[in-house]
Amino acid sequence: MKAVFREVDVYENERYSPLTGFGASGLLLTDRQAFSDVSGASCYATLEQVNAELLSTGWTWAADETWRVEPTSSDGGWQYAVDFGGDEASYAPTKGMAHFVRRRRLVRTQVFHAEPLLGPGVPWVCDFVDLDKVATLEKQLLAAVVSCSLQKHPRTCTDSKVNPIKNLLVAQLNLGPDSGGSGPALGMDGVLKVLEGFAGSGSSIWSLASGLSLSAAAEADNEEKRVALFRDRHFRLDEREALANAIVHKVRRTLH
């Protein structure tokens, strides 16, 4: 199987102190933490926490690299602003008199491995897999995860919120470590049943209350935006195809 790679990012945040200069120790309680996504919706105290929360089942960090600054600059890639939370235009590449916070973007590569999802006794080999089933299944995987995320997190969507949803789905499909790695193949009927019922696993009091205040047009617009976001970032086609291949492959191999 062709290796699947993706880049994930996190922002390092610091605040200026007249005594010590810029540093994470200067951050206020009302600031985002030392590391966050670009919006500040997901925050992390340490890179160790980032490393743990930004991995979902099947993904590992690329062995030959660590976090790197992008884009690079003579000032270490830092961007300066009056405060956190503004749009991109509010950040400048050099410090001004009124700039009391700064951030820089860190990027790291992840690699997807299908083999651990299949469990013992189901070796990954490059034999025939039904491409039509894979194409249909990857679309159903996207619909299931998007629906669950809309139920669970109707307002915001970040990697750290999406990864537990994907991990839960992989476990329910008897794939990956949460199922012991050795769960039996469900059969395609079982797989489809899991996918059809998965959206309900993300329901919450907040999502129900939020849904009451949305019109049908607003709900459709929200779903369309969420699908686009998942396709571009959180659950890309290459990951869905790799996961669909693993499911179809496990079903086929365990039937023989």
C-alpha positions in Angstrom: 0.0 0.0 0.0 1.2 3.5 -0.9 2.3 5.4 2.2 0.0 8.3 3.2 1.5 11.4 4.7 0.0 14.6 6.1 1.3 17.7 7.8 -0.2 19.0 10.9 0.5 22.4 12.6 0.3 24.1 15.9 1.1 27.6 17.0 3.6 28.5 19.7 2.5 31.5 21.7 4.3 34.0 23.9 3.7 37.3 25.7 6.1 40.1 26.4 7.2 40.9 29.9 9.3 44.1 30.6 11.5 42.1 33.0 12.1 38.9 31.0 11.1 39.7 27.4 9.0 37.3 25.4 8.2 33.9 26.8 5.4 31.4 27.6 5.8 32.3 31.3 4.4 35.8 30.5 1.1 34.5 29.2 -2.0 35.7 31.1 -4.8 33.5 32.4 -7.0 34.9 29.7 -4.5 34.1 26.9 -4.4 30.9 24.9 -1.8 28.5 26.3 1.8 28.0 25.2 0.6 26.0 22.1 -2.7 26.2 20.3 -4.4 25.8 16.9 -4.6 29.0 14.8 -8.0 30.0 16.3 -7.1 29.3 19.9 -10.0 26.9 20.2 -7.7 24.0 21.1 -4.9 24.8 23.6 -2.0 22.7 25.0 0.4 23.4 27.8 3.3 21.4 26.3 4.5 19.9 23.0 4.2 16.5 24.7 0.4 17.1 25.0 0.3 18.3 21.4 2.1 15.1 20.3 -0.5 12.9 22.1 -3.6 14.7 21.0 -2.9 15.3 17.4 -2.4 11.6 16.6 -5.4 9.5 15.7 -5.5 5.7 15.2 -3.3 4.5 12.4 -1.1 7.6 12.4 2.5 7.9 13.7 5.0 10.8 13.7 7.5 10.5 10.8 10.6 9.0 12.3 13.1 11.3 10.6 11.8 14.7 11.7 10.4 16.7 14.5 8.5 20.0 14.7 9.9 22.7 12.4 9.1 26.4 12.0 7.2 27.5 8.9 7.6 30.0 7.4 11.2 30.6 8.5 12.6 34.1 9.0 15.6 35.9 10.5 13.5 36.3 13.7 12.8 32.6 14.1 9.4 32.7 12.3 7.7 34.8 14.9 4.7 37.0 14.1 3.8 39.9 16.4 0.5 41.5 17.4 -1.2 43.6 20.0 -3.1 40.6 21.3 -4.1 37.1 20.4 -7.3 36.4 18.5 -7.1 38.8 15.6 -7.2 37.8 11.9 -4.0 37.2 9.9 -3.7 40.8 9.0 -3.3 41.8 12.7 0.1 40.0 12.9 3.3 41.6 11.6 6.7 40.0 10.8 8.5 42.6 13.0 7.8 43.9 16.5 6.1 47.2 16.9 5.8 49.4 20.0 2.3 48.2 20.7 3.0 44.5 20.1 2.9 42.5 23.3 2.3 39.0 22.0 3.8 36.8 19.3 3.3 33.4 17.7 5.0 31.1 15.2 3.7 28.2 13.3 5.2 24.7 13.9 4.7 21.9 11.4 5.3 18.2 11.7 4.7 15.2 9.4 2.5 12.2 10.2 2.4 8.8 8.4 -0.6 6.5 8.1 -0.1 2.8 8.5 -3.0 0.4 7.7 -1.3 -2.8 8.9 -1.9 -2.2 12.7 -5.6 -1.7 12.0 -6.0 -5.2 10.5 -5.0 -7.2 13.6 -3.0 -10.4 13.8 -3.5 -13.1 11.2 -4.6 -10.6 8.5 -1.4 -9.6 6.8 -1.4 -6.6 4.4 -0.6 -7.8 0.9 -1.0 -6.1 -2.4 -3.7 -8.4 -3.8 -6.9 -7.3 -5.4 -9.3 -5.1 -3.4 -12.7 -4.1 -4.8 -12.0 -0.4 -5.9 -15.8 0.3 -6.2 -16.4 -0.8 -2.6 -13.4 1.3 -1.5 -14.8 4.4 -3.3 -18.3 4.0 -1.8 -16.9 3.2 1.7 -14.7 6.3 1.8 -17.7 8.5 1.1 -19.7 6.8 3.9 -16.8 7.2 6.3 -16.7 10.9 5.6 -20.5 11.2 6.1 -20.4 9.3 9.4 -17.5 11.3 10.9 -18.9 14.7 9.7 -22.4 13.9 11.1 -20.9 12.8 14.5 -18.8 15.9 14.7 -21.8 18.2 14.0 -23.7 16.5 16.8 -20.8 16.7 19.3 -19.2 20.0 18.3 -21.7 22.1 16.4 -19.7 25.3 16.7 -16.0 24.5 16.3 -14.0 21.8 14.8 -10.3 21.1 15.5 -7.9 18.2 15.1 -8.0 17.5 18.9 -11.8 17.3 18.7 -11.9 15.3 15.5 -9.3 12.6 16.5 -11.3 11.1 19.4 -14.3 10.8 17.0 -12.2 9.0 14.4 -10.6 6.7 17.1 -14.1 5.8 18.3 -15.3 4.9 14.7 -12.2 2.8 14.1 -12.8 0.9 17.4 -16.5 0.3 16.5 -15.4 -1.1 13.2 -13.2 -3.7 15.1 -10.0 -2.1 13.9 -7.0 -0.7 15.8 -5.8 -0.9 19.3 -9.1 0.1 21.0 -10.7 -3.1 19.7 -7.7 -5.1 20.8 -6.4 -5.2 17.3 -7.9 -8.6 16.8 -11.6 -8.1 16.6 -13.3 -10.1 13.9 -14.2 -8.5 10.6 -17.8 -7.3 10.9 -18.7 -8.1 7.3 -19.9 -5.4 5.0 -23.4 -5.4 6.4 -22.0 -4.9 9.8 -19.7 -2.1 8.6 -22.6 -0.3 7.0 -24.7 -0.7 10.1 -22.0 0.9 12.3 -21.6 3.8 9.8 -25.4 4.5 9.6 -25.7 4.6 13.4 -22.5 6.5 14.1 -23.8 10.0 14.0 -25.9 9.4 17.1 -22.8 8.6 19.2 -21.9 12.3 19.1 -25.2 13.6 20.4 -25.2 15.9 23.4 -27.5 18.2 25.3 -25.6 21.2 23.9 -25.9 20.0 20.3 -29.7 19.3 20.7 -30.2 22.8 22.1 -28.0 24.3 19.4 -30.0 22.5 16.7 -33.3 24.0 17.9 -32.1 27.5 17.1 -30.9 26.7 13.6 -33.1 26.9 10.5 -33.0 24.1 7.9 -31.0 26.4 5.6 -28.5 27.2 8.4 -28.0 23.5 9.2 -27.4 22.7 5.5 -24.9 25.5 5.2 -23.1 24.4 8.4 -22.9 20.8 7.2 -21.6 21.9 3.8 -18.8 23.9 5.4 -18.0 21.1 7.8 -17.7 18.6 4.9 -15.4 21.0 3.1 -13.3 21.4 6.2 -13.0 17.6 6.7 -12.1 17.0 3.0 -9.3 19.7 3.1 -7.9 19.0 6.6 -9.3 16.7 9.2 -10.3 13.5 7.1 -8.7 13.8 3.7 -9.4 11.5 0.8 -6.0 9.6 1.1 -6.7 8.8 4.7 -10.3 7.7 4.0 -9.2 5.6 1.1 -6.5 3.9 3.2 -9.0 3.2 6.0 -11.6 1.9 3.5 -8.9 -0.3 1.9 -8.1 -1.7 5.4 -11.8 -2.4 6.1 -12.4 -4.1 2.7 -9.2 -6.0 3.0 -9.9 -7.3 6.4 -13.4 -8.4 5.5 -12.1 -10.2 2.4 -9.2 -11.9 4.0 -11.1 -13.2 7.0 -13.8 -14.7 4.7 -11.2 -17.0 3.1 
